[in-house]
Amino acid sequence: MTKLVYYNKPAGPPPGKRRPTNKPPGLLRPMLLLALFAGMLFSVGLVAYKAAPKAAAVFSNWRKNGVNSWQFQTAEIKGLPPEDLAAMASAVPFKPGQNVTQADADALAKNLADKFPHLKNISVKRGLFSGKLRVSAAQRVPSAVLVMASPLQMLVDGDGVIYPVQHHVPFGSLPLVSITSAQGGNPPEKVSKEFVQLVNTLGAYQKDLDFTSIVADSDGASARVILKDSTAIDFGGVQDLAKKAKLSSKILEYSKARGVKPPFVIDFSFYSYGKVYIKPYG
């Protein structure tokens, strides 16, 4: 039987370590790599330069005939009560199959905001593939009824926006507010944040201060509140309003316990000096 030998380890001592050489590395290889890399960059730049006009034309054509050729099919309206849905739907001017651009959608949102001042957060968006024009809005929540010389009834919401009454507001359901600078003329579109603070804070103290009307100037520098028993509270501005409202309820309890009959005036004009006066009504 023949014995097969697959590997014969050579005899002798192991090879020694390679001796270091002081020969400097060559520059040819790095230079070739650098030249190759520069050539690749040049080729990519040349291709991009040649293809840029064509790419721009393709993009422009896609934008003109793709994005802006979105076709309206139907409108989807959210966030509104039934009485406003029909009016909002009828205000959408587009017909099925009509091309609607983003500029058209933005213009519609502005028109809806002008037509429905009692609504806020109006948004008009195009569905990507559905053909639905998604319209959403929210109703303003009134905080008070604005008293003016004009017969037109206006409301003030919690953001200070003044807008005309859209639906019937029962008399006495909201406090009346009178802005002195708006008397005899058109009301401002929005009142100051100080006036909003006045209305909202007094609303929080409605249980203790059962008021029926507020008279104030538009910048909140002065404010007079009339209670149901005709007692008046001159807040002298909206600084420290929460403290003044809380103190007013205590003064009313104090006056009632001592038999002081309304109407009278609680004057906070000198509140910054630590003084509050109770005066005869006038």
Secondary structure by P-SEA (a helix, b strand, c coil): cbbbbccccccccccccbbbbcccccaaaaaaaaaaaaaaaaaaaaaaaaaaaaaaaaaaaaaacccccccccbbbbccccccaaaaaaaaccccccccccaaaaaaaaaaaaaacccccbbbbbbbcccccbbbbbbbbbbcbbbbccccbbbbbcccccccccccccccccbbbbbccccccccccccccaaaaaaaaaaaaacccccccbbbbcccccbbbbbccccbbbccccccaaaaaaaaaaaaaaaaaaaccccccccccccccccbbbbbccc
